[in-house]
Amino acid sequence: MRSAPQPLHRALGLTDTELDIIRDVLGREPNSLELALYGVMWSEHCSYKSSRMHLRRLPTHGAHVLVGPGENAGVIDAGDGIAVAIRIESHNHPSAIEPYQGAATGVGGILRDVFTMGARPLAVMDPLFFGELTDARQRWLVEGVVSGISGYGNSVGVPTIGGELTFDDCYSSNPLVNVLCCGALPTERLVLGVASGVGNLAVLLGSSTGRDGIGGVSVLASAGFQGSDGAVSLDDAKRPSVQVGDPYEEKRLIEACLELLDERLVVGIQDLGGAGIVCATCETAARGGVGMDVDVTAIPLREEGMQPYEIMTSESQERMLAIITPENWDLVAALCAKWEVRATVIGHVVEPVTDDQGRSVGMLRIRDGFDGEILAQVPASSLADEAPLYDRPRRRPDDLDAINADDPTDDEPVGTPNDDLLGLLIDPAWVYRQYDSQLFLNTVVGPGSDAALLRLAGPGLPISERGIALSTDSNPRWCALDPRAGTALTVAESVANLACVGATAKAVVNCLNFGNPEHPEVMWQLTESIEGMALACSALDLPVVGGNVSLYNESGGHDIDPTPVVGLLGVVDSLVAPPPGWQWCEGDAVVLVGTRHASGPQKFPLGGTRWATKRGRRGGRVPEFEGEVLAKAIAFVAREISQICAGAASDVTAVHDVGGGGLSVALAEMVAVTGLGAQIIELEHHGELFAEFPGRFVMATNDLVAFRARADETGVPVVALGIVGGDALRIGETIDVAVGEVSSRRRGALEASLASLG
C-alpha cells in the first residue's frame, strides 16, 4: 500500500510551525506558488535560521570597512582610491552529486558575488576536502572538482592562485568545495543590491532560465545525505538538477555589468545565485523598502512548460538583476547587445503598501503579465529578512573528555623519524597545475606558498604600488578536539601566512562547514567555533566582512568534523619587489622566530597534529590561544618582509610559517624547493619535530647578529636552529634524509596516490 503523500509545505522543506507563521504573515492561507517562495527563501542555506543569532557575536566594523556582512560581498578600502571586495561560498552538496558542474558553478556564483559590487574579479582560491584516496570514488570526486574549477576559472579568465587540499575519512561521503573570490574597483564605482525609485525597471541580464538547480538551496544544501556506505543517496523527490555553468556567458556578463556601472546606468544590481529570481527580487526590494511586480511570462526560458514556481526558484547560472531608470533602458539594451548579453525587463519597482497597523510594507507580486493576474503576493522582507530564528539545542559531546584525555603527546615514537617526516610530505602541485594562476599578470606569489600575493592593478583602477595578499586556512583536526580554541588558532595561522608575504591582515571572511544542526553536538561545535573566531578577530583587530554557513554535511547520520574555513585579505603598502619566500641560500643561518613553546601545560602538544592523525590517534588537546604573543611575532615578520617588498635591502633571505606537520615539515619544504640541505641542532624533544601551533616562523638570514638585534628590540624570541648547506636535512641525531629523497617524496606523493587507483 502506498503511503499518503506528505503535505505540500513539508515537501518544500517547511515545518508545520513555519506554515503557521506564513499564515500569520499573510493573514490568509498561502497558495502553492507562495509556499514555494517561502520554501527556498526560508531554507537553511538562504535564511541562516540556525546560525544567524550566533553570527552576531563576530566583530564586523573597522575604519577601512566599506561594506560588511549582509551584502553580496564584503568591501574594504585598500588605499589610493581602490576598494577590494572579497567573498567565500560553498558548493558542497552539488559537488558530491556532480563534481564537475557542482564545482564549476560554485566558481561562477562567487565571481558574480564580487562583480555585483562593481569589482572586477582578480583571483579565486579553493579550499577542498575529500575522503582518503583509497577508492575510485574519491579519485572521481577529486578529478571532477579540480576539472570543474579549472574549466570554469580558466575559461572565464580569472586566475586560481591558491587554496587547500585536505584528505580525511570524515569527508568520504561529504566532500567540501569552498571557493573564495577577490576583486578590485575604484571606490566611486561601489554599488549595492538595492532597489529604489518607484517606476524603475527590473532587468534580467544574461542566460535564459531552465530547470537546472531547482530546489538546490532548499534540498541539496539544507538536508543531509542518506546512506552510510560512502555512496551519496537521495530520495528521487529530493534530487534536483545541479546547475550547469557556461563560463563564456559569464565572461560577457562581467564585462557588460562593469561597463553598465562605469556608465552610471544602474541604480542597483544583484546576482542570481541560490533561490534564483525570487531571491534577487525580494532582497533588492527589501533593502530599498519598496515593492516589486514581476511578470513571470516576461522571463526568457530555455525549456517548455515551465511552471511559475520553477521559473521563480530556478538557479540557472550566469544571470544578474539590474535596477535601472526607464529613460536609460535604450542605452542599457544597446550596451548589452554589444556584449551579446540578453537583457529583458521582467519587473517594476512599485510603491509599498500600508498594512492594517499603519506600517509601510514592500510587496513582491508575481503576475501573469505586467498588468495581469496576481499569482503570488507576499511581503518582500518576510522572504528576505524574517525567516524564523532557531536557538537549537546545544550539547557538548559526551565522549569529548575521553577523547581529550587520549593524548598522543607522550607517546613513544613509532618507527623512524625519517619515515614519519617523509610520510607527511605532500605537494598539491598536481592540483594547481590544472589552474592558470597568471591571468592578468598580477600574480607575484602563486599557489604552493604560505599565501598568495597580487599587484593591485587592473583595467580602470588608479595607479598604485600596493599589493593584496590572500590566504585560506582550516584545521578540522584541531576543531574536532576543541572547536573554540581550534578556530581561534586557525585565524592566527592564516594571519601568520599573510605576514610571510609582507602583508598586514585587514579583513576575514569565513565558510563554516558543519554537520546536521538538529544534532545538539553539532550546534555546540558551531557556536563554540563562532566564539573562537570572535575571540581571535577581536584580539588581532580583524573585522569579519562576510561569510557563509554550510550545514547538513552528514551522511547516514555521520557528521563531518567541524570545518570552519577562514579567508584572510591583507594589504602590502608598497609592492615593488617580491618577498623572499622559501629560497634560503648556502651558508645562511636558520632561525626559529616566535615562541618556541606552546601555551598551556604541554610545550610541544601533538594532539590534533597530522603526525598523530596519520597514526590513527585522533585524541588529545590543542594549544591555548594567546593573542598578544601571536600578534607580536606576526607583526615583526610582516614588517621585515614588507620592507623587502618595498625594495629595501635586508639580511633576510627566506621565511616560512610553521604550519601543518610542524617544524620538521616546514624545514623539509624549504629543502625541497631550494635543493639545499640544512644542518639543524638537536631539538628539545621528539614532539618538537611535529607539534603544531601558530606564531612560529622559520627564517633564514645572512647576518644573524643584526637580525637578532632587531628581534630583541621588539621583544620577539629568536632561536638559532642551524645553517643551510649540505646534501641532506639533518636534525640532530633524529632525522637524516637526503635532499633528493625529500624533494621526490614531496613532489610525487599526491600523483602517486591518484595513479595507484588506476
Number of C-alpha atoms within 10 A of each C-alpha: 3 4 5 6 7 9 10 13 18 14 15 21 22 21 13 12 10 18 18 12 14 22 13 11 15 14 9 10 14 19 11 15 18 19 22 26 22 26 29 29 29 25 23 25 25 23 20 21 18 21 23 14 13 14 17 11 14 20 18 21 17 16 8 15 20 17 21 21 17 10 20 25 29 28 30 23 20 23 14 15 14 22 25 31 31 33 29 30 25 28 25 25 32 27 26 25 22 18 26 27 25 26 34 27 28 30 32 23 25 27 33 29 29 29 29 31 31 30 32 27 26 27 28 26 25 27 23 19 23 23 23 16 19 13 14 13 16 22 21 15 21 23 15 21 25 23 20 24 29 25 21 25 25 18 16 20 20 26 26 29 29 29 26 19 15 17 15 18 17 21 22 25 29 29 30 29 27 29 28 32 29 27 26 31 28 20 22 11 17 20 18 19 24 22 32 25 16 15 15 21 28 26 24 26 23 25 21 18 24 21 22 18 26 26 29 27 28 27 25 27 25 23 24 24 25 18 16 14 11 18 17 18 18 17 8 7 8 17 16 20 18 24 23 18 24 18 22 14 19 25 18 18 25 27 15 22 29 20 18 18 20 15 13 12 19 19 19 21 28 28 28 26 27 26 26 28 27 27 25 24 30 29 25 29 28 25 19 17 19 27 29 31 24 27 23 22 15 16 19 18 15 12 10 8 8 14 11 19 19 20 22 25 28 26 30 26 30 29 27 25 26 29 27 26 19 13 11 14 18 10 13 24 17 13 18 22 13 11 17 14 23 18 24 19 20 20 26 24 28 22 18 19 15 11 9 7 6 8 10 15 20 26 26 28 25 27 21 17 16 17 10 10 12 15 16 21 18 22 23 27 22 23 24 23 16 15 21 15 13 12 13 16 13 18 13 14 13 9 8 15 14 11 18 19 12 15 20 24 22 12 11 9 12 9 8 10 18 15 12 20 20 20 16 20 22 18 19 20 16 15 20 20 11 15 24 18 25 18 17 16 12 19 23 20 22 20 22 15 20 27 31 27 30 25 22 27 21 17 11 12 18 15 13 16 15 21 24 29 28 31 29 32 22 25 25 22 23 29 27 23 24 25 29 26 24 32 32 26 30 28 31 26 29 27 36 33 32 30 31 31 35 36 31 24 27 24 28 29 26 27 24 22 24 22 27 22 24 14 16 16 18 26 24 20 27 30 19 22 24 25 21 25 30 25 23 24 22 16 17 19 16 22 23 27 29 25 26 21 23 26 29 26 30 24 26 16 16 18 23 27 25 28 27 27 26 27 29 27 26 24 26 28 21 19 26 15 14 18 26 20 20 25 17 28 19 14 15 22 24 26 22 22 26 25 19 18 15 21 17 14 10 15 17 26 26 32 28 30 27 22 24 22 16 13 11 9 18 23 26 24 27 31 26 17 25 19 18 10 15 23 18 17 25 28 19 20 27 22 17 23 26 26 19 23 24 19 14 12 9 15 15 21 22 21 30 27 30 27 24 20 22 26 23 22 20 22 23 25 20 23 26 22 17 16 20 22 27 27 20 21 14 15 14 11 9 17 23 18 25 27 29 27 30 28 28 28 27 23 27 31 24 19 14 17 9 13 18 18 12 13 18 12 8 12 14 20 16 23 14 17 20 21 21 23 19 16 16 22 26 22 20 13 10 13 20 14 19 17 22 16 14 24 22 13 18 22 19 16 18 19 15 11 14 19 9 13 13 8
